[in-house]
């Protein structure tokens, strides 16, 4: 009962602070992404949306076995994270990398988009998506850099998650604490149905 009340309060809180974010269409290449980033990342919300564009370009590349797009998408994600280390060799982002390369985890990324749910197995169009982003919280400045936290809601989680955005000297925002982006959430209904009889020997393949 207490958990249900907390869940309801979290959803209500998010609904009060949710912001309008334009539909995000995927870039075709790394140069196109970088050019777009210069204008879109002038806001924390835009920077976070750009990170997800890189993520969905990466997942698209894996699923279509497009090696050049995968290389480009790796650059997109690295840039959006303001990471000195390529995502392919980063120790910090090893879990992120593993899940980017495993389609069975793609529901996690999709769960942050409007219109998704456990029931519809987080169905959405990665080529045309809108994130469930809330307003800024916990703004401040440290070592000459501005930072803030954004609410980010997964439709498969009971509580609202947040990411930290940092504004660097180039005047653009970057996602510097992205861990909730690849944090697991409830399995999609399709997965649950596929594994409904895993305990039953009669269904062993």
N, C-alpha and C positions, 0 to 999 in steps of 0.2 A: 504493500500500500504506500509506504513512504517513498519507495523507488518510483512508483507511478506518479506521485505528486511532484517529485523532483523533475521527472521527465516532462510533465505538463508545463511546469514553471520554466524549464529551459526552452521549450518550444515557443512559449508565449513571449519570453524575453527576446528570443531571436526574431520573432515576427515583428516585434516593436522596433528593432534596430536594423532590420534588413534594408539594404540599399539597392537601388536600381543599377544593374550592370548590363551594358550592351551585349548582344549576342556576339560570340567570339568565333570567327572563322579561321581555319588553320592556314598558316603560311605555307608556301610551296617549297621554300628553301631557307637555309641559314641566312644568306644576305637579306632576304625579304623579312625574316623575323627580326634581325638586328635593326633594320631600318624602322620597322613598326614599333619596336621597343622604345625608340627615342622619343616617341610622342605618347604612347600608351602608358609607359611606366612613370609618367610624371605624377601619378597618383598611386597610393599603395594598392588600391583595388585593381588598377590596371596592371601593375607589376605582377600581382598574384594570378590574374587571368593569363598573362603572358607565360608564366611558368606552366600553367595547365595546357596552353597551346603546345609548348615543347613536349610535355608529357604525352598528349594525344598524338602528336606527330611520331613520337617514339613508338607508342603502342601500335600505331598504324603500320610503321615500318617493319616491326617484328611480325605482325600478322600477314603482311603482304610480301615479306622477305625482300624488302627494298633496302639494300645495304647502304646506298648513298643517302637516302632519307634518314636512316638510322644514325649515320655519322653526323648529318646536319642536326638532327634532333638532340643528339648528345651535346653538341655545341650550344644549342638553344637552352637546354636545361642548365648547363654549366654557367652560362651567362646570366640567366635569371636568378641563379643562386649566388652569384658573385663569388664563385669558387675558383681558387687558384689551381685546383687539381681537376683534371678531366673526370667526368662522372664514371667513366669506364674503369678507372684505377683508384678511385677515392675509397679510402677505408671508412671514412665518416658516413658515406652514403652507400655502403655495401648492401644494406637491406633494400634501400630504394632501388638500386641497380638490379638486384635479384627480382624484385617485383615488376620492374619495367620490362624485364625479359621473360616473364612468365604470364601468359594470357589468363591463367586461372585466377590471377590476382587483380585483373583489370577492373573488376566490379568496385574495388576500393576507390579508384580514381573517379569512376563514373558516379559514385554515390554522392559526390559533392555538387552535382549538377541538378538544376531544377527539373522537376518532372520524374525523377527516379524514385524507386522504392524497392523494398525487399520483394514485394508482391509481383512487381513487373520485372524482377531480376535486373534492376538498375538499367533498363533500356534507355538509351538516348543516342543522339547523333553527335559523335565527336567532332564532326565538321561544322557544327552549328550549335554551340552550347552556351548556357548561362549558369554561372556559379552561384551557389547559395552563400553569398558574402554579406556579413553584417557590418555595422559601423565601426569606426576606430575606437579602441579602448587603450588605456595605459600609454599615452603619448609621453615622450620625454627626449632627452638628449644626453649622449655619452661620448666622450672623446671627440667632440666636435661633430658627431653624426647624429642626426635625428632618427628616432625610431618610433614604432607604434606596433600595436597588436590588432589584428583583425579577427573578428568572429568568423568561423567557417563551419557550416553545418553539413554533416553527413546524414543522408536520409536513412542510413543503417545504424546510426548510433543514438544513444539516449541523451547524451550530453553534447553541448556545443564545444567545438574545438577551436583553437586559435593558432595563428601563425604570426611570427614576428617579421616585420618589414623594416628595413634600414635604408635611409636616404644617404647616398654617398656624395662625394665632392662633385661628381658630374651632374648632380641635380636630379638623378633618377633613383627610383625605389627598387629594392631587390628583396627577395624572400630569403632571409638569413637564418630562420629557424623553421624549416619546412616539415618537421618530423611527422606531424599529424596528417600530412598529405598522403603518406603511405602506411599509416597506422591501420591495422585490420579493423573490420567492422562486421556486422552480421552478414552471414552468407546469403546469397540470392536464393529465391525460391526454387529456381531451376536446379541449383546444387543440392538443396535439401531433398528435393524429389528424387534426384538421381542416386542419392545415398540413403534413401529411406529404409532399404532392406539390407544394409551392409552387415547387420548382425545375424542375418538369416542364412544358414548354410545352403538352403535351397536356391538362393540367388547367386551363389558363387559362380564366377565365370571360369 
